[in-house]
Amino acid sequence: MGLSRYAFTLAEVLITLGIIGVVAAMTLPTLVNNTQNKELEAKLQKSYSILQQAKQNMDLDYGMTVTPKTHNTRSKFLPEFVKYFKKYVNCGSNKCNIIDRDTSGDINYVHSNIYKAYNKKITPYADFFDNALYTMADEILLISNDNFTAHGIVLTVDVNGVNKKPNAWGHDVFCFNILDNGKIMPMGAEGTKYPLSLYPKYCDPTSTSNMNGMSCTYKALTDPDYFKNLPK
């Protein structure tokens, strides 16, 4: 008794491959984006842990809790703080090549030529991107603000470094606040300088504020769906 043999025709194979290609084209970008966002989430958590450990070691060596009152200027606080990282390099006068200074007007205006606000459409507030830049281990970029009187000690980190995108506040760039009690808290939490309860526009995809993204850190660390819903 003869055996029947069945096989796909070339047309059927091509159609099947075409369908697979279309499905892959539709799903691959989402998979890649989800993977990247998971990576950013993990790096944010790691950066927070590194900052906390450095601060704890600094307090131990000083035999006291270092606060914005005991170290009330950037030049007093930051050079000591960075010593508690395994590796750091002061960017110096080139500012890690992330800022431009516009001298065409009566007043010099500094803006970032790399970073964007949370909605990725506008340039963020320059005061948090133009002072005291250090490249750290694991590609982290650490930035400190200059005006401790107005904002307290704000530590901004680019968790994957300046050479990797998206380079946007609230995406891979996050702010932390050292409170008067010396504790490092994610910006946006209650007790920080810019809590989300008072400044919701500082983490809002529709906001046009140049501070948009400043207060996203707390949300990024507490909302399990935060990285799934980042502005495109």
Summary of the structure (lengths in Angstrom):
residues: 232
radius of gyration: 23.0
end to end distance: 63.6
largest distance: 97.5
contacts: 679
relative contact order: 0.13
helix: 41%
strand: 16%
